[in-house]
Amino acid sequence: MTPSTASSSPAGPAARRAWRFVLLLGLVSLLADVTYEGARGIVGPYLQALGASAAAVGLAVGAGEFIGYALRLVAGYASDRTGRYWLFTGVGYGLNLLAVPLLALAGRWPWAVALLLLERFGKALRSPARDAMLSHAASRVGPGKAFGLHEALDQLGAVTGPLLVAAVVAATGGYRPALAVLAGPALLALLTLTVAWRLYPHPQRLEAPGPTAPRATSRGWPRGFWLYVLAAGMMAAGFLDFALVAYHWAQRTVVPPAWVPLLYALAMGVDALAALAFGRAYDRWGLRVLVVAAGVSALAVALALGWGVPGAVLGAALWGVGMGAQESVLRAGVARWAPAARRATAYGVFNAGYGLAWFVGSAAMGWLYQTSVTAVVVFAALMQALAAFLLWRAAAHQPPTTNF
């Protein structure tokens, strides 16, 4: 396999425009993550406080991720068919962000779950179109670097959000005021998105000239693409959702309540650094760098669930490494399998498989948790081992060097 490279120099007007577009979308993601990642750090304990069980939390977060990924299949296809990438991105961000502060008004856990599902639905609408637009700019500056920088900015917000939430929880002693405060960054994110749309109404024009990726045939996508989707699915199935980790810490009083958002902030900070590192590694060595991420993800589960306070801290950090790799390299890799005109569809197909696997894995681990914590650790390790094997196989089938 030949590592991917950018098709044009990082210098030059076209590349500078591409970088500015990446930075603008990164700023949108930064503010968006302040909003929903700030909430995510306390979702587990908040649902527990509203009366939800561990199985309900596992099922809820799994269903949310399933909706957030599976519906991207439809959203991606519709984005490509209509060419209305900004419309899907804007409506999706609106639902994604405004549902979060409304959580403060939820009086019972089913209502909170409904808002969480709405938030994931919004993310499903906007992600394929947003990633397709980002991929056009990435073709000029290097996919690993572009998606890695985007993820790093994304995670800077994911650090800031939990820290803001932790401060409000510490000051007020409650989760509701912290959720209400998140209306501010949500509105700023939507304003920044509007600016990006006005400055770059046609991001397809940022695409670098050069060979195109192998096209999907009438029989479907290339075999290597399906290996890639399956590998990503196994990685998702064995990646324990942070809400269930936080539920474990709250139920067994592993750490004080105010620590939970702080540990999530730690995970997000490590995520940002890992995204940059894995993004650069991908541009140089290709998909096989994700094999390392699979091993780290399995270790994170074992530490977070079984080693007290030290395990919680180290487990949160390693959880961030695994998430950073998935959110940068996995997204960058999808673009190599599809031409520009079908890229949102490719992201939709990929994310549908990823989300289904996340849902099944989260539901299974939530059920296993009620029986045995050890069973959760073993399940996660098996899924990540299978993911590593499939990633190695998929790398051998990756297309030759293109813009990606």
C-alpha positions in Angstrom: 0.0 0.0 0.0 1.3 3.4 -0.9 0.7 6.1 1.8 -1.6 8.9 0.8 -0.3 12.3 -0.2 -1.7 15.6 -1.0 -1.8 16.5 -4.7 -0.6 20.0 -4.3 1.9 22.0 -2.3 0.9 23.4 1.1 1.8 26.8 -0.4 -0.2 28.7 -3.0 -3.5 30.6 -3.0 -5.7 27.5 -3.6 -4.1 25.7 -0.7 -4.4 28.7 1.6 -8.1 29.0 0.8 -8.4 25.3 1.5 -6.7 25.8 4.9 -9.0 28.7 5.8 -12.0 26.6 5.0 -10.7 23.8 7.2 -10.1 26.3 10.0 -13.6 27.8 9.7 -15.3 24.3 9.9 -12.9 23.5 12.7 -14.1 26.6 14.6 -17.7 25.5 14.1 -16.9 22.1 15.4 -15.0 23.6 18.4 -18.0 25.6 19.5 -20.4 22.7 18.7 -18.3 20.4 20.9 -18.3 22.9 23.8 -22.1 22.3 23.6 -22.7 18.6 23.2 -19.5 17.2 24.5 -19.9 19.4 27.6 -23.3 17.7 28.1 -21.9 14.3 27.2 -19.6 14.3 30.2 -22.5 14.4 32.6 -25.1 12.4 30.6 -24.5 9.2 32.5 -24.8 10.6 36.0 -27.7 12.9 34.8 -29.7 9.9 33.5 -28.9 8.0 36.7 -30.1 11.0 38.8 -33.4 10.9 36.8 -33.8 7.2 37.6 -32.4 5.3 34.6 -30.7 1.9 35.0 -27.3 0.8 33.6 -29.1 -1.2 30.9 -31.2 1.8 30.0 -28.1 4.1 29.8 -26.3 1.6 27.6 -29.3 1.1 25.3 -30.0 4.9 25.1 -26.4 5.9 24.2 -26.2 3.0 21.8 -29.5 3.9 20.1 -28.3 7.5 19.9 -25.1 6.5 18.2 -27.0 4.2 15.9 -29.3 7.1 14.9 -26.4 9.4 14.6 -24.5 7.1 12.2 -27.1 4.9 10.5 -29.2 7.8 9.2 -26.1 9.2 7.6 -26.6 6.7 4.9 -29.8 8.5 3.8 -28.4 12.0 4.5 -25.2 11.3 2.5 -27.1 9.9 -0.5 -29.6 12.8 -0.4 -26.7 15.3 -0.1 -25.1 13.9 -3.2 -28.4 13.6 -5.2 -29.5 17.2 -4.4 -26.1 18.9 -4.1 -27.5 20.8 -1.1 -24.6 20.2 1.2 -24.9 23.4 3.1 -28.7 22.9 3.7 -28.1 19.5 5.3 -25.2 20.8 7.3 -27.1 23.8 8.6 -30.3 22.0 9.5 -28.4 19.2 11.1 -26.3 21.6 13.2 -29.4 23.4 14.3 -31.1 20.3 15.7 -27.8 18.9 17.0 -27.0 22.0 19.0 -30.4 23.3 20.2 -31.5 20.0 21.7 -28.6 20.1 24.2 -29.6 23.1 26.4 -33.2 21.8 26.3 -32.0 18.8 28.4 -32.1 21.2 31.4 -35.9 21.1 31.1 -36.3 17.3 31.1 -38.2 16.2 34.2 -37.9 12.4 33.6 -35.2 10.3 32.0 -37.3 9.2 28.9 -37.7 12.9 28.0 -33.9 13.4 28.4 -33.3 10.3 26.2 -35.7 11.7 23.5 -33.6 14.9 23.4 -30.4 13.0 23.2 -31.8 11.1 20.2 -32.8 14.3 18.6 -29.3 15.7 19.1 -27.9 12.5 17.4 -30.5 12.9 14.6 -29.2 16.3 13.9 -25.6 15.1 13.8 -26.7 12.4 11.3 -28.1 15.0 9.0 -25.1 17.2 8.9 -22.1 14.9 9.1 -21.8 13.3 5.6 -22.3 16.7 3.9 -19.9 18.4 6.2 -17.2 15.7 5.8 -17.7 15.7 2.0 -17.1 19.5 1.9 -14.1 19.1 4.2 -12.7 16.4 1.9 -12.5 18.8 -1.0 -10.2 21.1 0.9 -8.3 18.1 2.3 -7.4 17.0 -1.2 -5.2 20.1 -1.5 -3.5 20.0 1.9 -3.3 16.3 2.9 -6.3 14.3 4.2 -4.6 13.2 7.4 -3.5 16.7 8.3 -6.8 18.4 7.3 -9.0 15.9 9.2 -6.5 15.7 12.0 -6.6 19.5 12.5 -10.3 19.6 12.2 -10.5 16.9 14.9 -8.0 18.7 17.1 -10.1 21.9 17.0 -13.2 19.8 17.6 -11.6 18.3 20.7 -10.4 21.7 22.0 -14.1 22.4 22.3 -14.6 19.0 23.8 -12.1 19.9 26.5 -13.6 23.4 27.1 -17.2 22.1 27.3 -16.6 19.6 30.1 -14.5 22.1 32.0 -17.3 24.7 31.8 -19.8 22.1 32.9 -17.6 21.0 35.8 -17.3 24.6 37.0 -21.0 25.2 36.9 -21.7 21.8 38.6 -19.2 22.7 41.3 -20.7 26.1 41.8 -24.4 25.1 41.8 -24.3 21.5 42.8 -26.7 20.5 40.0 -26.6 19.3 36.4 -29.5 21.5 35.0 -27.8 24.9 35.3 -24.7 23.4 33.5 -26.9 22.2 30.7 -28.6 25.6 30.4 -25.3 27.5 30.1 -24.5 25.5 26.9 -27.1 27.6 24.9 -24.3 30.2 24.5 -21.8 28.2 22.5 -24.6 26.6 20.5 -25.7 29.9 19.2 -22.1 31.0 18.4 -21.5 27.8 16.5 -24.5 28.5 14.3 -23.4 32.0 13.7 -19.9 30.8 12.6 -21.4 28.2 10.3 -23.4 31.0 8.6 -20.1 32.9 8.0 -18.5 29.8 6.5 -21.5 29.4 4.2 -21.3 33.0 3.0 -17.6 32.9 2.3 -17.5 29.4 0.7 -20.9 28.7 -1.0 -19.3 26.2 -3.3 -16.6 24.2 -1.4 -16.5 21.6 -4.3 -14.3 24.1 -6.1 -11.6 23.6 -3.6 -11.0 20.0 -4.9 -7.5 19.5 -6.2 -7.2 18.3 -9.8 -5.8 14.8 -10.3 -6.7 11.1 -10.6 -10.0 10.1 -9.0 -10.7 7.3 -6.6 -12.1 4.0 -8.0 -15.8 4.4 -8.7 -18.5 2.3 -7.1 -19.7 -0.2 -9.8 -23.3 -1.3 -10.5 -22.5 -4.2 -8.1 -21.5 -1.9 -5.3 -18.4 -0.6 -3.7 -14.9 -2.2 -4.0 -14.2 -5.2 -1.7 -11.6 -3.3 0.2 -14.2 -0.6 1.1 -16.4 -3.2 2.7 -13.5 -4.7 4.7 -12.8 -1.1 5.8 -16.4 -0.6 6.9 -16.4 -3.9 8.8 -13.1 -3.1 10.5 -14.4 0.2 11.6 -17.6 -1.5 12.9 -15.7 -3.9 15.0 -13.6 -1.0 16.4 -16.9 0.8 17.3 -18.5 -2.2 18.8 -15.6 -2.7 21.2 -15.3 1.0 22.1 -17.1 1.6 25.4 -19.2 4.7 25.4 -18.0 7.3 27.9 -21.6 7.6 29.3 -21.3 4.0 30.5 -17.8 4.6 31.9 -19.1 7.6 33.8 -22.1 5.6 35.0 -19.7 3.0 36.4 -17.7 5.7 38.2 -20.8 7.3 39.7 -22.4 4.0 40.8 -19.3 2.7 42.5 -18.2 6.1 43.7 -14.8 5.6 42.0 -14.3 9.4 41.7 -16.3 12.4 43.1 -19.1 13.7 40.8 -17.2 16.9 39.9 -14.3 14.7 38.6 -16.4 13.1 35.9 -16.5 16.1 33.5 -12.9 16.8 34.3 -11.9 13.3 33.3 -13.9 13.7 30.2 -12.1 17.0 29.5 -8.8 15.1 29.9 -10.0 12.5 27.4 -10.9 15.2 24.9 -7.6 17.0 25.3 -5.7 13.7 24.6 -8.1 13.1 21.7 -7.0 16.4 20.1 -3.3 15.6 20.4 -3.9 12.0 19.2 -5.9 13.3 16.2 -3.0 15.4 15.0 -0.4 12.6 15.6 -2.5 9.9 13.9 -3.4 12.3 11.0 0.2 12.9 10.2 1.0 9.2 10.6 -1.8 8.3 8.2 -0.4 10.6 5.5 2.9 8.9 5.9 2.1 5.2 6.6 -1.5 4.7 5.7 -4.3 2.8 7.5 -2.2 0.4 9.4 -1.6 3.1 12.1 -5.1 2.3 13.3 -4.0 -1.2 14.5 -2.2 0.6 17.3 -5.4 2.5 18.1 -7.4 -0.7 18.4 -5.0 -2.1 21.1 -5.0 1.2 23.0 -8.8 1.3 23.0 -9.0 -2.2 24.5 -6.6 -1.3 27.2 -8.6 1.9 28.0 -11.7 -0.2 28.9 -9.7 -2.5 31.2 -8.2 0.4 33.1 -11.3 2.6 33.3 -13.4 -0.2 34.8 -11.1 -2.0 37.0 -8.3 0.0 38.6 -9.8 2.6 40.8 -8.8 6.3 40.6 -5.5 5.7 38.8 -7.3 3.5 36.3 -10.0 6.1 35.8 -7.4 8.8 35.0 -5.2 6.6 32.7 -8.2 4.9 31.2 -9.8 8.3 30.3 -6.5 9.4 28.6 -6.2 6.2 26.6 -9.9 6.4 25.7 -9.1 9.8 24.2 -6.3 8.3 22.1 -8.7 5.7 20.7 -11.3 8.3 19.9 -8.8 10.7 18.4 -7.6 8.0 15.9 -11.1 7.1 15.0 -12.4 10.6 14.4 -9.4 11.6 12.2 -8.0 8.7 10.3 -11.2 6.7 9.9 -12.9 9.7 8.3 -9.9 10.6 6.2 -9.6 7.1 4.9 -13.2 7.0 3.6 -12.5 9.6 0.9 -10.0 7.3 -0.9 -12.7 4.9 -1.9 -15.0 7.4 -3.7 -15.0 10.1 -6.4 -16.0 13.6 -5.3 -19.5 13.3 -6.7 -20.3 10.2 -4.5 -18.2 11.1 -1.4 -21.1 12.0 0.8 -22.8 8.7 -0.1 -19.6 6.9 0.8 -19.5 8.6 4.2 -23.2 7.7 4.7 -22.6 4.0 3.9 -19.5 4.0 6.2 -21.2 5.7 9.1 -24.3 3.5 8.8 -22.2 0.5 9.4 -20.2 2.2 12.1 -23.3 3.4 13.9 -25.0 0.0 13.8 -21.9 -1.6 15.3 -21.7 1.1 18.0 -25.4 0.5 18.9 -25.0 -3.3 19.1 -21.8 -3.0 21.0 -23.1 -0.4 23.5 -26.3 -2.4 24.1 -24.3 -5.6 24.6 -21.8 -4.0 27.0 -24.6 -2.3 29.0 -26.3 -5.7 29.4 -23.0 -7.5 30.2 -22.1 -4.8 32.8 -25.1 -5.9 34.9 -23.6 -9.4 34.9 -19.9 -8.9 35.1 -17.4 -6.0 34.5 -14.9 -8.6 33.4 -17.2 -9.7 30.6 -17.3 -6.1 29.3 -13.5 -6.0 29.3 -13.2 -9.3 27.4 -15.9 -8.3 24.9 -14.1 -5.0 24.2 -10.7 -6.8 23.7 -12.1 -9.4 21.3 -13.8 -6.7 19.2 -10.7 -4.6 19.0 -8.5 -7.6 18.1 -10.9 -8.4 15.2 -10.8 -4.8 14.1 -7.0 -4.8 14.0 -7.0 -7.9 11.8 -9.6 -6.5 9.4 -7.8 -3.1 9.2 -4.6 -4.9 8.2 -6.5 -6.7 5.4 -8.3 -3.6 4.3 -5.0 -1.7 4.0 -3.8 -4.2 1.5 -6.8 -3.4 -0.8 -6.6 0.4 -0.5 -6.5 2.2 -3.9 -3.2 3.5 -5.3 -2.3 7.1 -4.6 -4.9 9.7 -5.7 -5.7 13.1 -4.3 -6.1 11.1 -1.2 
